[in-house]
């Protein structure tokens, strides 16, 4: 199943909240702001970078979803969506799982 990485740049956003609109719109379409490593941990991606892992949609469909999310912000934008099999990264922050009542590490 394919994996996609999308990077979306909003042109001339006025406030950090403008990107929050994008983050929400991308998440609603199945893109996440974290990537899962081979170690099973999740890592935070750089700002405005998203992944969709192990999906059954096409690259064109993934691009269409990213475009729809960017359009929802009402800003001009640039974006790229790529399909990937392998990734390497450096210095991404590992996300810490928060446990609910009765759960243990």
VOGU-3710 file (C-alpha; in Angstrom, 3 decimals, decimal comma):
1> xxxxxxxxxx> 0,000/0,000/0,000  1,421/3,387/-0,910  2,663/6,111/1,403  2,474/9,806/0,524  4,272/12,846/1,841  2,777/16,276/1,194  4,268/19,698/1,823  1,956/22,697/1,577  3,166/26,280/1,709  0,614/29,021/2,268
11> xxxxxxxxxx> 1,497/32,300/0,586  1,456/35,328/2,891  -0,283/33,859/5,935  -0,914/36,532/8,531  -0,873/34,487/11,722  0,183/31,075/12,981  -3,528/30,235/13,258  -3,709/30,334/9,450  -1,630/27,164/9,389  -3,869/25,660/12,067
21> xxxxxxxxxx> -6,692/25,850/9,506  -4,506/23,925/7,074  -3,512/21,342/9,690  -7,167/20,674/10,492  -8,198/20,485/6,839  -5,357/18,064/6,041  -6,158/15,864/9,038  -9,814/15,694/7,993  -8,593/14,298/4,681  -6,367/11,627/6,206
31> xxxxxxxxxx> -2,994/13,407/6,323  -1,108/13,358/9,614  1,568/15,673/10,983  3,578/12,757/12,322  5,299/9,792/10,785  5,664/6,324/12,247  9,177/4,938/12,407  10,318/1,348/12,079  10,667/1,367/15,870  6,884/1,849/16,178
41> xxxxxxxxxx> 7,261/5,356/17,611  5,729/8,435/16,024  7,774/11,502/15,128  6,598/15,073/14,538  7,114/16,307/10,984  8,347/19,814/10,099  5,651/22,481/9,819  3,253/22,109/6,867  4,532/18,594/6,096  2,108/15,689/6,247
51> xxxxxxxxxx> 2,002/11,968/5,568  -0,618/9,456/4,637  0,763/5,973/5,273  -0,459/2,589/4,047  -3,406/3,928/2,094  -5,292/2,531/-0,846  -5,739/5,815/-2,738  -3,737/6,927/-5,775  -1,130/9,668/-5,898  -3,533/11,823/-7,930
61> xxxxxxxxxx> -6,258/11,324/-5,318  -3,822/12,257/-2,526  -2,873/15,414/-4,422  -6,557/16,268/-4,928  -7,138/15,927/-1,177  -4,177/18,177/-0,381  -5,376/20,771/-2,901  -8,870/20,728/-1,363  -7,382/21,301/2,096  -5,199/24,171/0,867
71> xxxxxxxxxx> -8,132/25,794/-0,955  -10,150/25,640/2,267  -7,671/28,064/3,888  -8,481/30,690/1,224  -4,763/31,477/0,773  -2,731/31,103/-2,375  -0,524/28,050/-1,949  2,154/25,810/-3,378  2,247/22,097/-2,707  3,971/18,902/-3,601
81> xxxxxxxxxx> 2,846/15,332/-2,963  5,256/12,429/-3,400  4,937/8,686/-3,034  7,608/7,018/-0,914  8,731/3,571/0,152  11,532/4,456/2,551  12,418/7,475/4,649  15,330/8,736/6,667  15,198/11,674/9,030  17,302/13,545/11,521
91> xxxxxxxxxx> 16,300/15,437/14,661  12,540/14,953/14,446  10,895/15,132/17,850  9,564/11,827/19,104  5,950/12,110/20,190  5,237/10,845/23,665  2,115/8,729/24,010  -0,209/9,866/26,757  -1,722/6,992/28,682  -5,280/6,907/29,919
101> xxxxx> -6,555/5,518/33,202  -5,519/1,927/33,750  -2,913/1,922/30,964  0,775/1,325/31,508  3,928/1,823/29,521
//
